[in-house]
Amino acid sequence: MTIIKKLAAPALVLTLALSLSACAGMSRQDKNTAIGAGVGAVAGSVLTGGSAVGTVGGAAVGGVIGNQVDKPRR
């Protein structure tokens, strides 16, 4: 079990870096949504002690917040 804990953080960082590098063709709002979801997932995981529900909830909340940041006004 400890090997999994040792590999989890580097795997998360690598996954986040690779997913953000895929944002080249995205709009600004799409990039903000993806970044918000990533940051929210990490924050949710940290705050809940690695709970899957906390990670997914954090990603959802972060994605919504990221989507609303700098949203074009009508």
Secondary structure, 3 states (H helix, E strand, C coil): CHHHHHHHHHHHHHHHHHHHHCCCCCCHHHHHHHHHHHHHHHHHHHHCCCCHHHHHHHHHHHHHHHHHCCCCCC
